[in-house]
Amino acid sequence: MSRATSAAWADLVADALTGDLLLPYAPPPRPLSMSGPDTLWIRDGYVARPHTSASPHAPATATLGTAPSSVRHVVQSLAARLTHDRVLDVSGLSPADICAGAAREAGATVACAYRLEQEPDVHALLAALCEARAHTPLLLVAARVRACAKEHDDAGPPADARFLRQWTFFEMHALLNDAGLAPAFGGIVPDGGDRTVTREHDAVFVILGRPAIDRGGA
């Protein structure tokens, strides 16, 4: 794709994000400690929950349909403006099915909601999302990110028993970026709360795929 085409598509996506769809993330006042790739960019001392209740290849239980309504609104609004309301929810699919589904539904917005937190083999999932990116104008990753605040359980396992691990906003950005997904936009989903003090936030990362300058055509 040409640089001009990519820039034009990024401008269209930016226009679709105007208003209050996503808000800037205001982190709590604490420096971020990075542990390196062997610990999946989790802070020093972070404890991940052991995955013992299901097969490593079992699909996750998350779906876009069970995501908060505010997150669904972001996905639906972007799809309505950019891909003719076409949305492919890959949250509960295996990596192979993610790739096949994205190829079959080429041109649809691909949404992956709350899957990374539940995935035993996060690198295989990220690789599948990278492959899916070649077939979609827009890849949206929704996640429940934890605040990096001075809490007694800051280094403990996620409060949500469905999650094996949980990243901060900046750790999630680093995870996606290092996997080759490079989010172009990202922010916190408005919920009326104070985003500077709460422990968790719903975030959406917007990854640009194949440009669809005709807003849905491919």
TIVOLUM-280396 format. One record per atom (N, C-alpha, C, O): y, x, z; residue in three letters. Coordinates in steps of 0.05 Angstrom, whole numbers. Each point is the difference from the previous one (the first is absolute). Layout:
<rs>
Y; X; Z; aa
Y; X; Z; ALA
...
</rs>
This chain:
<rs>
Y; X; Z; aa
-24; 17; 0; MET
24; -17; 0; MET
25; 18; 0; MET
-1; 22; 11; MET
22; -31; -23; SER
24; 15; -1; SER
15; -1; 26; SER
-4; -19; 16; SER
21; 39; -10; ARG
15; 0; 24; ARG
20; -24; 0; ARG
5; -12; 21; ARG
6; 6; -44; ALA
19; -23; -2; ALA
-14; -26; 7; ALA
11; -17; 14; ALA
-36; 14; -25; THR
-15; -25; 6; THR
-6; -2; 30; THR
3; -22; 12; THR
-11; 44; 0; SER
-6; 0; 28; SER
24; -7; 17; SER
-1; -15; 20; SER
24; 27; -27; ALA
25; -5; 14; ALA
8; -29; -2; ALA
10; -12; 19; ALA
-13; 1; -43; ALA
8; -28; -4; ALA
-18; -19; 17; ALA
10; -19; 11; ALA
-36; 26; -10; TRP
-18; -17; 16; TRP
7; 3; 30; TRP
-1; -20; 14; TRP
7; 44; -5; ALA
8; 4; 28; ALA
25; -17; 7; ALA
2; -11; 21; ALA
17; 10; -40; ASP
24; -16; 4; ASP
-7; -29; 2; ASP
12; -14; 17; ASP
-30; 4; -33; LEU
-8; -28; 2; LEU
-13; -7; 27; LEU
5; -20; 12; LEU
-22; 39; -3; VAL
-13; -5; 26; VAL
21; 1; 22; VAL
-1; -16; 19; VAL
20; 35; -20; ALA
21; 2; 20; ALA
16; -26; 1; ALA
7; -10; 21; ALA
-1; -1; -45; ASP
15; -26; -1; ASP
-16; -22; 14; ASP
12; -17; 13; ASP
-38; 17; -17; ALA
-17; -21; 12; ALA
-2; 3; 30; ALA
-6; -19; 14; ALA
12; 43; -4; LEU
-1; 5; 29; LEU
27; -6; 14; LEU
2; 4; 24; LEU
18; -12; -38; THR
26; -5; 12; THR
-3; -23; 20; THR
-19; -16; -1; THR
39; 14; 18; GLY
-1; -21; 21; GLY
-14; 11; 24; GLY
2; 23; 8; GLY
-18; -41; 5; ASP
-13; 8; 25; ASP
-30; 0; -2; ASP
-14; -4; 20; ASP
3; 9; -44; LEU
-29; 2; -3; LEU
-11; 22; 17; LEU
-20; -4; 15; LEU
31; 28; -16; LEU
-8; 22; 16; LEU
25; 13; 13; LEU
21; 2; -13; LEU
-24; 5; 38; LEU
22; 12; 15; LEU
-6; 30; 6; LEU
-23; 7; 2; LEU
44; 9; -1; PRO
-5; 29; 6; PRO
-13; 3; 28; PRO
5; -16; 18; PRO
-22; 36; -16; TYR
-14; 5; 25; TYR
18; 17; 18; TYR
9; 21; -8; TYR
-4; -31; 32; ALA
15; 15; 20; ALA
-19; 10; 21; ALA
-8; -16; 18; ALA
0; 41; -18; PRO
-21; 10; 19; PRO
11; 3; 28; PRO
24; 5; 4; PRO
-41; -8; 15; PRO
7; 7; 28; PRO
8; 29; 2; PRO
-10; 16; -16; PRO
26; -8; 35; PRO
9; 28; 2; PRO
-21; 19; 12; PRO
1; 6; 23; PRO
-19; 2; -40; ARG
-20; 20; 8; ARG
-9; 16; -24; ARG
-6; -13; -21; ARG
5; 39; 22; PRO
-9; 16; -23; PRO
-29; -6; -6; PRO
-16; -5; 18; PRO
9; 7; -44; LEU
-27; -5; -9; LEU
-16; 26; 0; LEU
9; 20; -10; LEU
-33; -21; 22; SER
-17; 23; 1; SER
-23; -4; -20; SER
-15; -19; 3; SER
13; 37; -23; MET
-21; -3; -20; MET
-24; 17; 6; MET
3; 23; 9; MET
-27; -34; -12; SER
-24; 15; 8; SER
-14; 13; -23; SER
-18; 17; 4; SER
25; -23; -29; GLY
-13; 13; -23; GLY
-20; -18; -13; GLY
-7; -21; 10; GLY
-2; 28; -34; PRO
-17; -17; -16; PRO
-27; -7; 12; PRO
-12; -21; -6; PRO
1; 39; 23; ASP
-26; -6; 12; ASP
0; -23; 19; ASP
-21; -12; 6; ASP
44; 4; 4; THR
2; -23; 18; THR
16; -22; -13; THR
10; -18; 13; THR
-8; 18; -40; LEU
13; -21; -15; LEU
28; -5; 9; LEU
9; -23; 2; LEU
6; 44; 4; TRP
28; -1; 6; TRP
6; -16; 25; TRP
23; -9; 4; TRP
-42; 7; 14; ILE
5; -14; 25; ILE
12; 20; 20; ILE
-6; 24; -1; ILE
22; -33; 19; ARG
13; 17; 20; ARG
-20; 15; 17; ARG
-23; -9; 4; ARG
31; 32; 6; ASP
-17; 15; 19; ASP
-9; -18; 23; ASP
16; -13; 12; ASP
-42; 14; -6; GLY
-11; -15; 22; GLY
-7; -29; -7; GLY
-9; -15; 18; GLY
14; 6; -43; TYR
-6; -28; -7; TYR
-31; -4; 1; TYR
-15; 17; -8; TYR
7; -40; 18; VAL
-28; -7; 2; VAL
-7; -22; -19; VAL
11; -23; 3; VAL
-27; 28; -23; ALA
-9; -21; -18; ALA
-23; -15; 12; ALA
-17; 12; 14; ALA
15; -38; -20; ARG
-22; -16; 11; ARG
-26; 6; -17; ARG
2; -1; -24; ARG
-24; 7; 37; PRO
-25; 5; -15; PRO
-8; -25; -17; PRO
3; -22; 9; PRO
-13; 28; -33; HIS
-9; -22; -17; HIS
-30; -3; 3; HIS
-16; 13; -13; HIS
8; -32; 31; THR
-29; -3; 6; THR
-10; -28; -6; THR
-24; -5; 2; THR
42; -13; -9; SER
-8; -29; -2; SER
-9; -7; -28; SER
-11; -22; -3; SER
15; 39; -16; ALA
-8; -7; -28; ALA
-7; 25; -15; ALA
5; 22; 8; ALA
-18; -27; -31; SER
-7; 22; -18; SER
26; 14; -10; SER
20; -14; -3; SER
-21; 40; -1; PRO
24; 13; -12; PRO
8; -11; -26; PRO
23; 4; -9; PRO
-41; -18; -5; HIS
7; -11; -26; HIS
5; -30; 1; HIS
4; -13; -21; HIS
-4; 1; 45; ALA
6; -28; 2; ALA
29; -6; -6; ALA
17; 16; 8; ALA
-11; -38; -22; PRO
27; -6; -7; PRO
16; -7; 25; PRO
-10; -10; 20; PRO
36; 16; -20; ALA
18; -7; 22; ALA
4; -30; 1; ALA
-5; -14; -19; ALA
14; 5; 43; THR
4; -29; 3; THR
28; -9; -8; THR
5; -24; -1; THR
13; 43; -4; ALA
27; -7; -6; ALA
2; -12; -28; ALA
-14; 8; -18; ALA
31; -28; 15; THR
8; -11; -26; THR
29; -7; 1; THR
12; -2; 21; THR
-1; -1; -45; LEU
28; -8; -1; LEU
4; -27; 12; LEU
21; -6; 11; LEU
-41; -11; -13; GLY
2; -27; 10; GLY
2; -1; 30; GLY
11; -19; 11; GLY
-21; 39; 3; THR
1; 1; 29; THR
24; 17; 10; THR
4; 2; 24; THR
11; 9; -42; ALA
24; 15; 7; ALA
22; -18; 10; ALA
-1; -24; -6; ALA
19; 34; 22; PRO
23; -17; 9; PRO
14; -12; -24; PRO
2; 11; -22; PRO
9; -35; 26; SER
14; -14; -22; SER
23; 16; -10; SER
7; -2; -24; SER
6; 17; 41; SER
23; 17; -9; SER
-9; 21; -20; SER
15; 6; -19; SER
-39; 5; 23; VAL
-10; 20; -19; VAL
-8; -14; -26; VAL
5; 11; -22; VAL
-18; -34; 24; ARG
-8; -15; -25; ARG
25; -7; -16; ARG
0; 0; -24; ARG
22; -6; 38; HIS
25; -7; -13; HIS
11; 23; -17; HIS
9; -3; -22; HIS
-11; 28; 33; VAL
9; 23; -14; VAL
-17; 4; -26; VAL
11; 4; -21; VAL
-37; -6; 24; VAL
-18; 4; -23; VAL
5; -22; -21; VAL
3; 6; -24; VAL
-2; -31; 32; GLN
4; -22; -19; GLN
27; 1; -13; GLN
3; -6; -24; GLN
18; 14; 38; SER
27; 2; -11; SER
1; 21; -22; SER
12; -4; -21; SER
-23; 28; 27; LEU
0; 21; -20; LEU
-17; -7; -24; LEU
8; 5; -23; LEU
-31; -17; 28; ALA
-17; -8; -23; ALA
14; -21; -17; ALA
-3; 0; -25; ALA
17; -19; 38; ALA
14; -21; -16; ALA
21; 12; -18; ALA
4; -10; -22; ALA
10; 30; 31; ARG
21; 12; -15; ARG
-9; 21; -20; ARG
14; 4; -20; ARG
-37; 8; 25; LEU
-7; 23; -16; LEU
-26; -2; -16; LEU
-3; 13; -20; LEU
-16; -29; 29; THR
-26; -2; -14; THR
-9; -29; -4; THR
-24; -5; 1; THR
43; -13; -6; HIS
-7; -28; -6; HIS
-18; -12; 21; HIS
-19; -15; -7; HIS
23; 20; 32; ASP
-15; -12; 22; ASP
-29; 10; 2; ASP
-16; -11; 15; ASP
9; 31; -31; ARG
-28; 9; 0; ARG
-3; 21; 23; ARG
14; 20; 1; ARG
-33; -26; 17; VAL
-6; 17; 22; VAL
-30; 4; 2; VAL
-16; -19; 0; VAL
7; 44; 3; LEU
-28; 7; 5; LEU
-2; 11; 28; LEU
11; 22; 6; LEU
-24; -36; 12; ASP
-4; 9; 28; ASP
-25; 16; 1; ASP
-22; -10; -3; ASP
25; 36; 8; VAL
-23; 18; 1; VAL
-7; 8; 29; VAL
-16; 18; 5; VAL
28; -32; 14; SER
-3; 8; 28; SER
-29; 1; 10; SER
-7; 18; 16; SER
-9; -36; -25; GLY
-28; -2; 9; GLY
-20; 11; -19; GLY
-24; -4; 4; GLY
32; 18; -25; LEU
-18; 10; -21; LEU
-9; 28; 6; LEU
14; 16; 13; LEU
-37; -9; -23; SER
-10; 28; 1; SER
17; 16; -19; SER
12; -10; -18; SER
-11; 37; 22; PRO
15; 17; -19; PRO
-8; -5; -29; PRO
18; -1; -18; PRO
-44; -1; 12; ALA
-8; -5; -28; ALA
11; -26; -10; ALA
8; -2; -23; ALA
-9; -19; 39; ASP
9; -26; -8; ASP
31; -1; -3; ASP
10; -15; -16; ASP
4; 32; 31; ILE
29; 2; -3; ILE
6; 10; -27; ILE
17; -11; -14; ILE
-30; 32; 5; CYS
5; 12; -26; CYS
-7; -20; -22; CYS
15; -3; -19; CYS
-38; -10; 21; ALA
-9; -19; -21; ALA
19; -24; -1; ALA
7; -10; -21; ALA
1; 0; 45; GLY
18; -23; 1; GLY
27; 5; -12; GLY
11; -16; -14; GLY
0; 40; 20; ALA
26; 7; -11; ALA
-1; 3; -30; ALA
19; -8; -13; ALA
-41; 19; 2; ALA
-2; 2; -29; ALA
-3; -28; -12; ALA
11; -5; -22; ALA
-26; -12; 35; ARG
-5; -27; -11; ARG
26; -17; 1; ARG
5; -16; -18; ARG
11; 20; 39; GLU
24; -16; 4; GLU
25; 17; -7; GLU
20; -2; 14; GLU
-22; 19; -34; ALA
22; 18; -7; ALA
26; -15; -3; ALA
1; -21; -13; ALA
20; 31; 25; GLY
26; -13; -1; GLY
7; -16; 24; GLY
23; -9; 3; GLY
-42; 4; 15; ALA
6; -15; 24; ALA
10; 19; 22; ALA
-6; 24; 0; ALA
21; -35; 19; THR
7; 15; 24; THR
-25; 4; 16; THR
-14; -20; 6; THR
8; 44; 3; VAL
-23; 6; 17; VAL
9; 3; 29; VAL
18; 15; 6; VAL
-30; -31; 12; ALA
8; 1; 28; ALA
-24; 8; 17; ALA
-22; -10; -3; ALA
27; 29; 21; CYS
-20; 10; 19; CYS
12; -3; 28; CYS
18; 15; 7; CYS
-27; -34; 8; ALA
12; -7; 26; ALA
-18; 6; 23; ALA
-22; -10; 2; ALA
31; 27; 16; TYR
-13; 6; 26; TYR
-29; 11; -4; TYR
-17; -5; 16; TYR
12; 18; -38; ARG
-26; 11; -6; ARG
-3; 29; 9; ARG
-21; 7; 11; ARG
41; 9; -15; LEU
-2; 28; 8; LEU
-7; 3; 29; LEU
-15; 18; 8; LEU
27; -35; 9; GLU
-5; 2; 29; GLU
-29; -6; 7; GLU
-10; 9; 21; GLU
-5; -23; -38; GLN
-28; -8; 6; GLN
-20; 17; -15; GLN
-24; -3; 4; GLN
33; 20; -22; GLU
-18; 14; -18; GLU
-12; 26; 11; GLU
15; 18; 7; GLU
-42; -17; -5; PRO
-12; 25; 10; PRO
5; 24; -19; PRO
6; 22; 9; PRO
-8; -27; -36; ASP
4; 21; -19; ASP
26; -4; -14; ASP
2; -10; -23; ASP
20; 18; 37; VAL
26; -6; -10; VAL
6; 15; -26; VAL
16; -10; -17; VAL
-27; 33; 13; HIS
5; 16; -24; HIS
-11; -13; -25; HIS
12; 1; -21; HIS
-36; -13; 23; ALA
-12; -14; -22; ALA
17; -25; -8; ALA
4; -6; -23; ALA
7; -7; 43; LEU
17; -23; -5; LEU
26; 8; -14; LEU
9; -12; -19; LEU
3; 34; 29; LEU
24; 10; -13; LEU
-5; 8; -29; LEU
17; -4; -17; LEU
-40; 17; 12; ALA
-6; 7; -27; ALA
-3; -24; -18; ALA
9; 0; -23; ALA
-21; -22; 33; ALA
-3; -24; -15; ALA
28; -13; -6; ALA
4; -10; -22; ALA
14; 11; 41; LEU
27; -10; -4; LEU
15; 16; -21; LEU
15; -10; -15; LEU
-20; 36; 15; CYS
12; 17; -20; CYS
-9; -7; -28; CYS
16; -1; -19; CYS
-42; -5; 17; GLU
-11; -8; -26; GLU
11; -28; -8; GLU
6; -5; -23; GLU
-4; -13; 43; ALA
10; -27; -6; ALA
29; 1; -9; ALA
9; -17; -16; ALA
6; 37; 25; ARG
28; 2; -7; ARG
4; 3; -30; ARG
21; -8; -10; ARG
-40; 19; -4; ALA
2; 3; -29; ALA
0; -27; -15; ALA
8; -1; -23; ALA
-17; -20; 37; HIS
-3; -27; -13; HIS
21; -20; 9; HIS
1; -22; -10; HIS
16; 30; 29; THR
18; -20; 12; THR
29; 10; -1; THR
5; 24; 2; THR
13; -42; -6; PRO
28; 8; 1; PRO
10; 5; 29; PRO
18; 15; 4; PRO
-32; -28; 15; LEU
9; 1; 27; LEU
-23; -1; 20; LEU
-17; -17; -1; LEU
15; 37; 18; LEU
-20; 2; 21; LEU
14; -2; 27; LEU
17; 16; 6; LEU
-25; -36; 10; LEU
12; -5; 26; LEU
-20; 6; 22; LEU
-22; -12; -1; LEU
29; 29; 20; VAL
-17; 6; 22; VAL
14; -10; 25; VAL
21; 9; 7; VAL
-34; -28; 7; ALA
11; -11; 25; ALA
-16; 11; 23; ALA
-24; 3; -1; ALA
38; 4; 23; ALA
-13; 13; 23; ALA
15; -8; 25; ALA
24; -5; 0; ALA
-39; 4; 22; ARG
11; -3; 26; ARG
5; 28; 12; ARG
-19; 13; 8; ARG
43; -4; -9; VAL
6; 28; 9; VAL
8; 0; 29; VAL
14; -19; 9; VAL
-21; 39; 6; ARG
6; 2; 28; ARG
26; 16; 4; ARG
5; 19; -15; ARG
9; -26; 35; ALA
25; 14; 7; ALA
-7; 26; 14; ALA
-19; 1; 16; ALA
33; 20; -23; CYS
-4; 26; 14; CYS
19; 0; 23; CYS
21; 14; -1; CYS
-27; -28; 22; ALA
17; -3; 24; ALA
-14; 12; 24; ALA
-24; 5; -1; ALA
38; -2; 23; LYS
-11; 11; 24; LYS
-15; -21; 16; LYS
10; -11; 20; LYS
-34; 4; -30; GLU
-16; -21; 13; GLU
-25; 14; 11; GLU
-8; 21; -11; GLU
-4; -33; 31; HIS
-23; 13; 12; HIS
-24; 0; -19; HIS
-18; 18; 3; HIS
17; -36; -22; ASP
-23; -2; -18; ASP
8; 10; -28; ASP
-14; -6; -20; ASP
35; 22; 18; ASP
10; 10; -26; ASP
-22; 16; -14; ASP
-1; -1; -25; ASP
-16; 15; 39; ALA
-20; 16; -12; ALA
-28; -13; 1; ALA
-20; 13; -8; ALA
19; -37; 17; GLY
-26; -14; 3; GLY
-7; -15; -26; GLY
15; 1; -19; GLY
-38; -14; 19; PRO
-9; -15; -23; PRO
18; -24; -4; PRO
14; -8; 18; PRO
-14; -3; -43; PRO
17; -24; -5; PRO
-6; -23; 18; PRO
-23; -4; 9; PRO
44; -11; -3; ALA
-4; -24; 17; ALA
-17; -21; -14; ALA
-15; -14; 14; ALA
17; 12; -40; ASP
-16; -19; -15; ASP
-28; 11; -3; ASP
-4; 21; -12; ASP
-16; -36; 22; ALA
-28; 10; 0; ALA
-11; 2; -28; ALA
-21; 13; -3; ALA
33; -25; -17; ARG
-10; 2; -27; ARG
7; 27; -13; ARG
-12; 9; -19; ARG
32; 5; 31; PHE
10; 25; -12; PHE
-14; 24; 11; PHE
-4; 2; 25; PHE
-4; 17; -42; LEU
-12; 25; 9; LEU
21; 20; 6; LEU
-3; 17; 18; LEU
26; -18; -32; ARG
22; 18; 3; ARG
25; -14; -7; ARG
-1; -22; -13; ARG
24; 34; 20; GLN
25; -13; -7; GLN
21; 22; -2; GLN
3; 16; 18; GLN
12; -17; -40; TRP
21; 20; -5; TRP
27; -10; 8; TRP
5; -24; 3; TRP
14; 43; 1; THR
28; -7; 1; THR
10; -4; -28; THR
-14; 6; -20; THR
39; -16; 17; PHE
11; -4; -27; PHE
0; 26; -16; PHE
-8; 0; -23; PHE
17; 21; 36; PHE
3; 26; -15; PHE
-28; 12; -5; PHE
-3; 13; -21; PHE
-16; -17; 38; GLU
-27; 10; -4; GLU
-13; -15; -24; GLU
-13; 12; -16; GLU
18; -38; 15; MET
-11; -15; -22; MET
12; 9; -27; MET
-13; 2; -20; MET
39; 2; 21; HIS
13; 10; -25; HIS
-12; 27; -8; HIS
-5; 4; -24; HIS
1; 14; 43; ALA
-12; 26; -6; ALA
-29; -3; -11; ALA
-7; 14; -19; ALA
-8; -32; 31; LEU
-27; -5; -9; LEU
-1; -9; -29; LEU
-15; 11; -16; LEU
32; -31; 9; LEU
1; -10; -28; LEU
10; 21; -19; LEU
-10; 4; -22; LEU
31; 10; 31; ASN
12; 20; -18; ASN
-19; 23; -6; ASN
-2; 8; -23; ASN
-12; 2; 43; ASP
-19; 22; -4; ASP
-24; -9; -16; ASP
-14; 17; -11; ASP
8; -43; 10; ALA
-22; -10; -16; ALA
8; -4; -29; ALA
-17; -8; -16; ALA
42; 13; 10; GLY
10; -3; -28; GLY
11; -27; -6; GLY
6; -6; -24; GLY
-2; -11; 44; LEU
10; -27; -5; LEU
31; -1; 1; LEU
12; -17; -13; LEU
1; 35; 29; ALA
29; 3; -1; ALA
15; -26; 0; ALA
11; -7; -21; ALA
-9; -7; 44; PRO
15; -25; 1; PRO
29; 5; -9; PRO
14; 19; 8; PRO
-4; -37; -25; ALA
28; 1; -9; ALA
18; -14; 19; ALA
24; 7; 3; ALA
-34; -28; 11; PHE
15; -15; 19; PHE
-18; -7; 24; PHE
-25; 0; -3; PHE
37; -4; 25; GLY
-15; -8; 24; GLY
18; -10; 22; GLY
23; 9; 2; GLY
-33; -27; 14; GLY
17; -10; 22; GLY
-16; -18; 18; GLY
-24; -5; -4; GLY
39; -6; 23; ILE
-12; -18; 20; ILE
5; -29; -9; ILE
21; -7; -10; ILE
-42; -9; 13; VAL
2; -28; -7; VAL
17; -15; 22; VAL
-7; 2; 23; VAL
28; -16; -31; PRO
16; -14; 20; PRO
-16; -20; 16; PRO
-15; -15; -10; PRO
19; 16; 37; ASP
-13; -19; 17; ASP
18; -9; 23; ASP
-9; -15; 17; ASP
34; 23; -18; GLY
19; -9; 20; GLY
-1; 17; 26; GLY
15; -6; 18; GLY
-33; 26; -17; GLY
-2; 16; 24; GLY
17; 25; -1; GLY
13; 6; -20; GLY
-11; 8; 42; ASP
15; 25; 2; ASP
-19; 23; -8; ASP
-18; 7; 15; ASP
23; 4; -39; ARG
-19; 20; -11; ARG
4; 28; 13; ARG
-15; 18; -7; ARG
34; -16; 25; THR
4; 27; 12; THR
-16; 2; 26; THR
-2; 23; 11; THR
-9; -44; 0; VAL
-14; 2; 26; VAL
-28; -11; 0; VAL
-16; 6; 18; VAL
8; -22; -38; THR
-26; -11; 0; THR
-21; 21; -6; THR
6; 20; -13; THR
-31; -24; 22; ARG
-21; 20; -4; ARG
-11; 0; -28; ARG
-8; 21; -11; ARG
8; -44; -2; GLU
-12; -3; -27; GLU
18; -15; -19; GLU
17; -16; 9; GLU
-20; 22; -34; HIS
15; -13; -21; HIS
-18; -5; -24; HIS
-19; 15; -5; HIS
25; -36; -10; ASP
-13; -5; -25; ASP
16; 14; -22; ASP
24; -7; -3; ASP
-36; 25; -11; ALA
14; 15; -21; ALA
-13; -5; -27; ALA
-24; -5; -2; ALA
40; 7; -19; VAL
-10; -1; -27; VAL
10; 24; -16; VAL
24; 6; 1; VAL
-42; 8; -14; PHE
7; 23; -17; PHE
-4; -9; -29; PHE
-20; -10; -8; PHE
41; 15; -8; VAL
0; -9; -28; VAL
-5; 25; -18; VAL
17; 18; 0; VAL
-39; -19; -15; ILE
-8; 22; -17; ILE
2; -9; -29; ILE
-11; -20; -7; ILE
26; 35; -9; LEU
4; -8; -28; LEU
-24; 10; -17; LEU
-8; 23; 2; LEU
-2; -41; -18; GLY
-22; 7; -18; GLY
11; 1; -29; GLY
22; 9; -5; GLY
-39; -19; -13; ARG
8; -1; -28; ARG
24; -19; -4; ARG
-2; -23; 7; ARG
24; 33; -18; PRO
24; -17; -3; PRO
-6; -26; -15; PRO
-14; 0; -20; PRO
26; -21; 29; ALA
-2; -26; -14; ALA
29; -10; -4; ALA
9; -17; 14; ALA
4; 29; -34; ILE
28; -5; -4; ILE
6; -29; -7; ILE
22; -10; 4; ILE
-42; -3; -15; ASP
4; -28; -7; ASP
-7; -18; 24; ASP
-3; -24; -4; ASP
1; 36; 28; ARG
-5; -15; 25; ARG
-26; -15; -1; ARG
-1; -24; 3; ARG
-21; 38; -8; GLY
-26; -13; 0; GLY
-16; 7; -24; GLY
-25; -2; 1; GLY
37; 10; -23; GLY
-15; 7; -23; GLY
-12; 28; 3; GLY
10; 16; 16; GLY
-31; -11; -30; ALA
-12; 27; 2; ALA
-11; 7; -27; ALA
-12; 22; -3; ALA
</rs>
